[in-house]
Amino acid sequence: MENELKKIYSGSFVDAEFISSVLEENGIQFLIRNFQEESLVAGWAAGTIEGDATVYVFAKDYDQAMRILDEMPNARIEE
């Protein structure tokens, strides 16, 4: 399923933004879920900073994205 989204990263929003910029440079489409922002919009605040963002890519780009993340220090990779 090429349209299936797969999680490649979970962690801080700052790191997720950096990862997304690297993915964009490599022509990989992505989606970032920012749980802190989502909770504020919903009217409550998530109490954590660690794990507040998740990056997803399409299944067809998963292997390439994982290779890119493997080269990044301190990336918490989802398997």
Wavefront OBJ file of the C-alpha trace (Angstrom):
o trace
v 0.000 0.000 0.000
v 1.833 3.054 -1.263
v -0.541 5.486 0.484
v -0.015 3.872 3.878
v 1.791 6.116 6.370
v 4.576 4.640 8.475
v 6.050 6.174 11.609
v 9.762 6.868 11.377
v 10.409 9.166 14.338
v 8.937 10.033 17.706
v 10.465 12.663 19.942
v 10.860 16.380 20.346
v 9.193 18.760 17.918
v 12.518 20.514 17.291
v 14.114 17.242 16.154
v 11.015 16.398 14.100
v 11.330 19.737 12.300
v 15.009 19.055 11.579
v 14.219 15.555 10.292
v 11.455 16.961 8.091
v 13.888 19.446 6.543
v 16.309 16.611 5.744
v 13.493 14.524 4.270
v 12.358 17.482 2.181
v 15.900 17.996 0.864
v 15.814 14.368 -0.275
v 12.427 14.669 -1.980
v 10.552 12.576 0.584
v 7.027 13.637 1.521
v 6.224 13.539 5.231
v 3.629 14.353 7.863
v 4.393 15.731 11.320
v 1.909 15.298 14.166
v 2.581 17.795 16.931
v 0.731 16.415 19.953
v 1.428 19.462 22.138
v -0.176 21.785 19.591
v -3.065 19.370 18.989
v -3.812 19.251 22.715
v -3.782 23.046 22.997
v -6.223 23.350 20.094
v -8.437 20.766 21.790
v -8.483 22.858 24.975
v -6.055 20.986 27.202
v -2.268 20.845 27.416
v -0.163 17.733 27.153
v 2.297 17.783 30.032
v 5.331 16.383 28.265
v 7.917 17.696 25.897
v 9.591 14.347 25.175
v 7.664 12.458 22.535
v 5.436 15.370 21.601
v 5.917 14.993 17.829
v 5.845 12.120 15.372
v 7.050 12.030 11.772
v 5.395 9.785 9.198
v 6.321 8.986 5.593
v 4.581 7.036 2.857
v 5.360 3.312 2.845
v 7.049 3.621 -0.559
v 9.588 6.075 0.957
v 10.065 4.244 4.266
v 13.343 2.441 3.460
v 14.978 5.572 2.073
v 13.820 7.644 5.061
v 15.147 5.053 7.504
v 18.549 5.087 5.778
v 18.630 8.862 6.190
v 17.695 8.594 9.879
v 20.324 5.919 10.458
v 22.926 8.505 9.480
v 21.584 11.059 11.978
v 23.006 10.940 15.506
v 20.584 10.537 18.442
v 17.503 9.877 16.287
v 14.990 7.646 18.058
v 13.873 5.422 15.218
v 10.578 3.543 15.173
v 10.748 -0.036 13.879
l 1 2 3 4 5 6 7 8 9 10 11 12 13 14 15 16 17 18 19 20 21 22 23 24 25 26 27 28 29 30 31 32 33 34 35 36 37 38 39 40 41 42 43 44 45 46 47 48 49 50 51 52 53 54 55 56 57 58 59 60 61 62 63 64 65 66 67 68 69 70 71 72 73 74 75 76 77 78 79
